[in-house]
Amino acid sequence: MKVQGHPTYYADAVVTCACGNTFIVGSTKQKINVEVCAKCHPFFTGEMRFLDSMGRVERFQRRQAATAGHTYMSKKQKLVLKKRQEQEEEAATPKSLKEMMNKIKSQAQA
């Protein structure tokens, strides 16, 4: 085994958590900083809270709240809705010159 090919092993490396808890482990680094440990992790403490250091939970909750009023429509439902709207628009337009003239007269009288 080559002596220079391996990193230095520290048997007394200190791990410091964001909650203030510290403990000693063996590692190739002397000092390790972590965000969560067994004393503050929700799984071990039984608390109901989110572990989110990058804002992912808030971003997801904002997106979910923005789409709360929307309903899901399949492609077929969208096509049917679009076809119905086109039919309504077509029904509203005059089909002959006589209908167009009657519509203009009725608008002028009103």
N, C-alpha and C positions, 0 to 999 in steps of 0.2 A: 504494500500500500504506500502510495506517495504521500509524503508529509505536506508538501506545498499544494496539493490538489484539492484539499478540503478546507471549508471555512472554519474559523475558530468557534468552538462550542462553549457556551457559557451555561454552567449548571445553575447559576443563581440569577437568571434574567428576571427583571421586575416587569410585571404587566400592570398597567394602570388603566382603570376604567373611567369613563366620563362621570360615573356616579360617585367616584372617589375611592372605590374599592381597589386594593392592591394585593397581588399575590406573586409568588415566585415559581417559575417554571424553568425548564432547560430549553435553550434556544440558541440560534446563531447570532441573535441580536441581543445587546445588553438591556435595552429599554424598549418596551412595546406599549403603545397606546391603543386602546380599543374603545368602541362606543358602547358596547353592551357586554355584560358579564352575567354569570349565573345569579348574582344577587339582585340585578335590576331587570333581567329579561322577563317579559310578561308570561312566558310559559312556566317559568319556575316560581314566579311570585304570585300567579293567579290573577293578576290585574288585567283589566280590559283596556288596553291602549295600543296605539299604533306605533311601530318602530319605523320612523321615516326620516332619514337624514337628507334626502334629496328632493322632497316636496312631491313625491309621486302620488301619495294618498290624496293630498289636497287637489292636485291636478285631476285625478280620476273623479273625485267627488264633484268638482266643478263641471266636468264634462257630463257626468251623470245627471246633475241638476239641470243643465242646459237642455237635455233631451227628455226631461221628465214628461212634458206635455205631448211629445210626439208619439205616434203609434207606428208600428212596423207595417209596411205594405210590401207584399211580394211583387215580383215583376208583372205577374198576370193581373193583379189588382190595380197596379199603376196603369197598365195598358187599357183596362176596362174603364177606369176613371177618365183617362185622356180621351178615349173614344166617345164617352158620354158627353164630355165637355165640347168636343168637336160637333157632335150631333145637335147640342143645344145652340151653339153658335150658328150652325147652318139653318136651324129652324127659325132663328131670329132674323136672318137676312131675307129680304123679299125675293120671291122666286120669279116674279114677272114684272114687267114695266108698270102694269096696272096696280099691283100691290105697292110698288115703290111710290107711285104718284099718290095713292090713297094715304100712305104713311106720311108723306110730306104735307098733304092737306090737313091731316089730323094734327100734326105738330104746329102748323101755322095757325090753326083755329084755337089752339090751347094757349 
